[in-house]
Amino acid sequence: MTGVPRGGKLGRSALLGRLLSAAREPAPTQSKHLPVSISSSGDRDAAAALAARDPRLLRRAEPMLEAARMGRADVVALLLELGVDVDIWDRTELRGLQAAVMGGSLDVVRLLVEHGASIDRPTKHYGGAMGFAAHFRRRDVAAFLAPM
């Protein structure tokens, strides 16, 4: 993704700004990456103000899926706080929980489960979170989810 500092990590505010800005743009048809033109500003108050001005932003799956895939528990928590549905999905019915499993983020998996994410709900083409854990060999995630 263009615009990411050489260290590979964006601050919470910059990432949230990118994610919320991406939600305003049409989803890319072929690229899984956020558009280059996305603003890199934003904090909790700015995100809340933006969501208040355009509540449709909270119904776009891309910000949650990207934050979950990147293992950004801080951004996922903020999105949940702003009112994004814990089980929001994209057109393939991929949810944040499955994205977090793909990305190998046990912290995000725990956070989403604590907020009531559906563990067993499959996507259109693949299984639920346990199926993703098996496929991506996320044994720590599978051990966490197994008793549920």
C-alpha positions as CSV (number, residue, x, y, z in Angstrom):
1,M,0.0,0.0,0.0
2,T,1.4,3.3,-1.0
3,G,1.8,5.9,1.7
4,V,2.7,3.5,4.5
5,P,5.8,4.6,6.4
6,R,8.9,2.5,5.8
7,G,8.4,0.9,9.2
8,G,5.2,-0.5,7.9
9,K,3.0,0.8,10.7
10,L,0.5,3.7,10.6
11,G,-0.6,5.4,13.8
12,R,-4.1,4.7,15.0
13,S,-5.3,8.1,13.8
14,A,-3.7,7.8,10.4
15,L,-5.0,4.3,9.8
16,L,-8.5,5.2,11.0
17,G,-8.5,8.2,8.6
18,R,-7.5,5.9,5.8
19,L,-10.1,3.3,6.6
20,L,-13.0,5.7,7.0
21,S,-12.0,7.6,3.9
22,A,-11.9,4.3,2.0
23,A,-15.4,3.6,3.1
24,R,-16.5,6.7,1.3
25,E,-15.0,5.6,-2.0
26,P,-16.4,2.8,-4.1
27,A,-14.8,-0.5,-3.3
28,P,-12.0,-1.3,-5.7
29,T,-13.0,-4.1,-8.1
30,Q,-9.7,-5.8,-8.4
31,S,-7.4,-4.5,-5.7
32,K,-7.5,-5.6,-2.2
33,H,-5.6,-2.5,-1.1
34,L,-7.0,0.8,-0.1
35,P,-6.8,3.5,-2.8
36,V,-3.7,5.7,-2.8
37,S,-5.7,8.9,-2.6
38,I,-7.0,8.2,0.9
39,S,-6.5,10.9,3.5
40,S,-4.2,10.0,6.4
41,S,-5.8,12.1,9.0
42,G,-8.4,11.3,11.7
43,D,-8.9,10.6,15.3
44,R,-11.7,9.4,17.5
45,D,-13.6,12.8,17.6
46,A,-13.0,13.3,13.9
47,A,-14.2,9.8,13.1
48,A,-17.3,10.3,15.2
49,A,-18.1,13.6,13.5
50,L,-17.6,12.0,10.1
51,A,-19.9,9.1,11.0
52,A,-22.5,11.5,12.4
53,R,-22.5,13.4,9.1
54,D,-22.7,10.3,7.0
55,P,-24.0,7.2,8.9
56,R,-23.6,5.1,5.8
57,L,-19.9,4.9,6.5
58,L,-20.7,2.7,9.5
59,R,-22.4,0.2,7.1
60,R,-19.4,-0.4,4.9
61,A,-17.4,-3.5,5.7
62,E,-14.0,-2.5,4.3
63,P,-12.8,-0.5,7.3
64,M,-13.5,-3.3,9.7
65,L,-12.2,-6.0,7.4
66,E,-9.0,-4.1,6.7
67,A,-8.3,-3.3,10.4
68,A,-9.1,-6.8,11.4
69,R,-6.8,-8.3,8.7
70,M,-4.0,-5.9,9.8
71,G,-4.4,-6.9,13.4
72,R,-5.3,-3.4,14.5
73,A,-7.3,-4.1,17.7
74,D,-7.3,-0.4,18.5
75,V,-9.0,0.5,15.3
76,V,-11.4,-2.4,15.5
77,A,-12.4,-1.3,19.0
78,L,-12.9,2.2,17.8
79,L,-15.1,1.1,14.9
80,L,-17.2,-1.0,17.3
81,E,-17.5,2.0,19.6
82,L,-18.6,4.1,16.7
83,G,-21.4,1.6,16.0
84,V,-20.1,-0.7,13.3
85,D,-21.8,-4.0,13.5
86,V,-19.5,-6.7,14.9
87,D,-20.7,-9.1,12.2
88,I,-20.6,-6.6,9.2
89,W,-19.8,-8.4,6.0
90,D,-18.7,-7.8,2.4
91,R,-20.3,-9.2,-0.7
92,T,-18.7,-12.6,-0.1
93,E,-20.0,-12.5,3.5
94,L,-16.5,-12.3,4.9
95,R,-16.6,-10.8,8.4
96,G,-14.1,-9.2,10.7
97,L,-13.6,-12.4,12.7
98,Q,-12.6,-14.3,9.6
99,A,-10.3,-11.4,8.4
100,A,-8.7,-11.4,11.9
101,V,-8.1,-15.2,11.6
102,M,-6.6,-14.7,8.1
103,G,-4.3,-12.0,9.5
104,G,-3.3,-14.1,12.5
105,S,-4.5,-11.6,15.1
106,L,-5.6,-13.4,18.2
107,D,-6.1,-10.1,19.9
108,V,-8.6,-9.0,17.3
109,V,-10.3,-12.4,17.4
110,R,-10.7,-12.1,21.1
111,L,-12.1,-8.6,20.9
112,L,-14.6,-9.5,18.2
113,V,-15.8,-12.6,20.1
114,E,-16.1,-10.5,23.3
115,H,-18.4,-8.2,21.3
116,G,-20.6,-11.0,20.2
117,A,-19.2,-12.0,16.8
118,S,-20.7,-15.1,15.3
119,I,-18.1,-17.8,15.3
120,D,-19.9,-20.3,13.1
121,R,-21.3,-18.1,10.3
122,P,-19.6,-19.1,7.0
123,T,-18.8,-16.9,4.0
124,K,-20.4,-17.6,0.6
125,H,-17.5,-19.8,-0.4
126,Y,-15.7,-20.8,2.8
127,G,-16.4,-21.9,6.3
128,G,-16.6,-20.0,9.6
129,A,-13.8,-18.9,11.8
130,M,-12.7,-22.4,12.8
131,G,-12.5,-23.3,9.1
132,F,-10.3,-20.3,8.5
133,A,-8.2,-21.1,11.5
134,A,-7.6,-24.6,10.1
135,H,-6.9,-23.4,6.6
136,F,-4.5,-20.7,7.6
137,R,-3.0,-22.9,10.3
138,R,-3.8,-20.5,13.1
139,R,-3.5,-23.0,16.0
140,D,-3.6,-20.4,18.7
141,V,-6.9,-19.0,17.3
142,A,-8.3,-22.5,16.9
143,A,-7.4,-23.3,20.6
144,F,-9.2,-20.1,21.7
145,L,-12.3,-20.8,19.6
146,A,-12.6,-24.6,20.2
147,P,-14.4,-24.4,23.6
148,M,-17.0,-22.0,22.3
